[in-house]
Amino acid sequence: EVQLVESGGGLVQPGRSLRLSCTPSGFTFGDYALSWFRQAPGKGLEWVGFIRSKTYGGTTEYAASVKGRFIISTDDSKSIAYLQMNSLKTEDTAVYYCTRPRRAYFTTDNWFDPWGQGTLVTVSS
Amino acid sequence: QSVLTQPPSVSGAPGQRVTISCTGGSSNIGAGYDVHWYQQLPGTVPKLLFYGNSNRPSGVPDRFSGSKSGTSASLAISGLQAEDEADYYCQSYDSSLSGYVFGTGTKVTVL
């Protein structure tokens, strides 16, 4: 069974950093891309970023709202993906989800399945 | 801020048919990009409901159907059941934003 498990969420002050982890299972980590999404409390879904599989360069794409502050990376030896969040703002408060895109590369027809259970990040002083 | 617009809520009695619209523009749905739908049951994570406009993953009942035309897409639920109460989101790609975008979300209530 394909699963993704996020961890690392918590309470953090504005301007500080936090790193989330995504641990997939049930598929070959290196063959797939990964993507992060978030959902603010009581709000809708928002795409955060995307990392291509190593076959497609392992490069990243980001939403404008987080570009320059958030960094997605992978540790292939541990089969873990990370979302490094810097210069956090109160508006970054959300549940963060890790998902598996349909394609191993960044393309217009990607959909996302499955989703992890999410990890809550609260940015507050 | 979502670039795809959905009605905030729709409701229907058990057994009825409801439709959820997803309206975009020339840089997303109107550009020919596929629309996908997700169901988020209360207190749970989003689950893929449709991909590629009208394709159901295995396990999704055929009471659900999807379509796309022009700058809009629609999700229809026939034979509404209590277990269909959830939030529904459409998703596509936007060339102006160079990223994936979601609809504003629709809460389906079974009366």
Chai-1 contact restraints between the chains, C-beta under 6 A:
chainA,res_idxA,chainB,res_idxB,connection_type,confidence,min_distance_angstrom,max_distance_angstrom,comment,restraint_id
A,G44,B,S2,contact,1.0,0.0,6.0,A-B,restraint_1
A,G44,B,F102,contact,1.0,0.0,6.0,A-B,restraint_2
A,G44,B,T104,contact,1.0,0.0,6.0,A-B,restraint_3
A,G44,B,G105,contact,1.0,0.0,6.0,A-B,restraint_4
A,L45,B,Y89,contact,1.0,0.0,6.0,A-B,restraint_5
A,L45,B,F102,contact,1.0,0.0,6.0,A-B,restraint_6
A,W47,B,G99,contact,1.0,0.0,6.0,A-B,restraint_7
A,W47,B,Y100,contact,1.0,0.0,6.0,A-B,restraint_8
A,A63,B,G99,contact,1.0,0.0,6.0,A-B,restraint_9
A,T108,B,Y33,contact,1.0,0.0,6.0,A-B,restraint_10
A,T108,B,Y93,contact,1.0,0.0,6.0,A-B,restraint_11
A,D109,B,D34,contact,1.0,0.0,6.0,A-B,restraint_12
A,W111,B,H36,contact,1.0,0.0,6.0,A-B,restraint_13
A,W111,B,Y51,contact,1.0,0.0,6.0,A-B,restraint_14
A,D113,B,L48,contact,1.0,0.0,6.0,A-B,restraint_15
A,W115,B,V45,contact,1.0,0.0,6.0,A-B,restraint_16
A,W115,B,P46,contact,1.0,0.0,6.0,A-B,restraint_17
A,Q117,B,V45,contact,1.0,0.0,6.0,A-B,restraint_18
A,G118,B,V45,contact,1.0,0.0,6.0,A-B,restraint_19
